[in-house]
Amino acid sequence: MKKIVGTLISFIIVLGTVLALPFSVSASKVIKETVSILNPRQNIRGDGYTWMNRYDELHLNNLNIDTTDDYGLKICDNAVVYIEGNNYIKASKAAVYCGGNVTFRGNGTLTLESDGAGFIVLSQEKNKTIRFYSGTYRIKAGEAGLRADDANIALVGGNMEISVPNADGYAVDAYGVTVNSGMKLSADNSIRGTYKLNVSDAELKITSTKPALICDQYLSVAKVRLSVGNTANELTEADGYNGENCISSVSTVSHRVPSILFGEKYSIALDITLLISGILLLAAVIAIPKIIKYRKTKKILESRAGDGSTLKSAKQQ
């Protein structure tokens, strides 16, 4: 009896361990200090992040940094960051520090909190750019969602939500800002490009207490249908942007690939369908005569085999 009870207890312990395993594996430990990938010389692995030195790739997967340090995550120049799972970074001056050109991709989520900036680029080289091609970003900051005083920010694709309640702050503040190619951006503060600000083929929803788009030199808004107003409740459709506090834009660009054979009115899917149909037809033209010939030959051979069997039987009699 004691052996049976002991075996049952052991089984329950093992079963509990197995059931708890997925949860312990998926949850990363909270990191309380800056994670620096500024000068990597080898592969680096930590809770929720992996640096692949050979490829200059940083993979984030359920990273959780909550620190009172100035910066949460420091990333080196020319890195590509792949975001997977749900990631969270909180720090004092900036959640993410970019050392130069940094590209963000992935299908995960990155949530940032800071009294200063969400993302910051401190490089003074005008040709440095941080780019966002995909992923979901949620930023809550005291001064700027994305800041690059002497560098550039390119919002090319993905979804981004920025909250900067400070009236003196900006959702995006950089030397050059580009928002295009299907980026979906919502913010409660302005976008500023001190040198240039280009909005094209993007979905924007900006509500601010000052002009939604601010640029000292080159401002352009194209390939979008705009609604503007000085409050979110009085947006009206407009031909262009004229310094209003609130804007909403929808892309006017069709991302459908046009047909090569039939032109803009049709999708390339029609070309692909015709190509597949042609291949199947060609295969049928080649295969059907061979199948017919094979069946005829088989029938003749079976007939001859039958005649030979009958003849042999007659001779034996």
C-alpha positions, 0 to 999 in steps of 0.5 A, a space after each residue: 500500500 505504501 508503495 502504491 501511495 508513493 508511486 502516486 505522489 511521484 506521478 502527481 509531482 512529475 505531472 505538475 512539473 510537465 504541465 508547468 514547464 511551458 509557462 516557465 519556458 515562455 516567461 522571461 526573467 525581469 532584467 533590472 539593468 541595461 542590456 548593451 549590444 553596443 560593441 559585440 565581438 561574439 554571440 550573446 544570449 540572455 533572458 529574452 534576447 539573442 545576438 548573432 554576431 556573424 549576421 549583426 542580428 538581434 532577436 527579441 523574444 519576450 524580453 522584459 527589461 524594467 530598470 531605473 538606469 538611463 537606458 534599457 537596451 543599447 543596440 549597435 550600428 548596422 544591426 537588424 532587430 527581429 521582434 517576436 512575442 511580447 517584449 517590454 522595456 522601461 528605462 529613465 532617459 530612453 527605453 531603446 538607444 540606437 547607435 546608428 543605422 538600426 532596422 526593426 522587423 518581425 511580427 511581435 510586439 515591443 512596448 516601451 516606457 520612459 520619462 524621456 524617449 521611447 527610441 533615441 539616436 544620439 549619432 550626429 551623422 546625418 546619414 544615420 537612420 532607424 527604420 521600421 518595416 514591420 511589427 507592433 510598437 506601443 510607446 509611452 514617453 515623457 518627451 518623445 516617442 522617437 527622437 533623433 536630433 541629428 539623424 533620420 527616422 523612417 516609418 515604412 511599415 507596421 503598426 505604431 501607437 505613441 503617447 506623449 501627453 507633454 505639450 512640449 513633447 513630440 511623438 516623433 522628433 528627428 532631423 529627417 522623418 519619412 512615413 510611408 508604404 503602409 505604416 499605421 501610426 496613431 499619436 497624441 502629439 506632433 511629428 516634427 522633422 527639423 530638415 524634412 518631413 515626408 508623408 506618403 502612402 500612410 495611415 495616420 491619426 494624430 491629435 495634438 495641441 499644436 500643428 500635427 506636422 511640423 517641419 522647418 524646411 521641406 514638408 510633403 504630404 502625398 498619396 493620401 486622402 486627408 481629413 484635418 481639423 483643430 480638434 479630433 471632433 471636427 475633422 473634415 476632408 481637405 485637399 492638403 495640410 495647412 497646419 491643423 492640429 489634428 489629421 487623419 489620412 488614408 492611403 490612396 495607393 493600391 498595393 495590388 500588383 497589376 496584370 502584366 498581360 492585361 494591364 492595371 485593371 486586372 491583378 497579377 493573380 489572373 496571369 498566374 491562374 492562366 499560367 497554371 492552367 496553361 501548364 496543366 493543359 500542356 501536361 494533359 496534351 503530353 500525358 493523355 496520348 501516352 495513357 491511351 497508347 499504354 492502355 491499347 498496348 496492355 489490352 493487346 497483350 492481355 488478348 494475346 495472353 488469353 489466346 495462347 492459354 486457350 491454344 495450349 489447352 486444346 493441344 493437351 486434349 
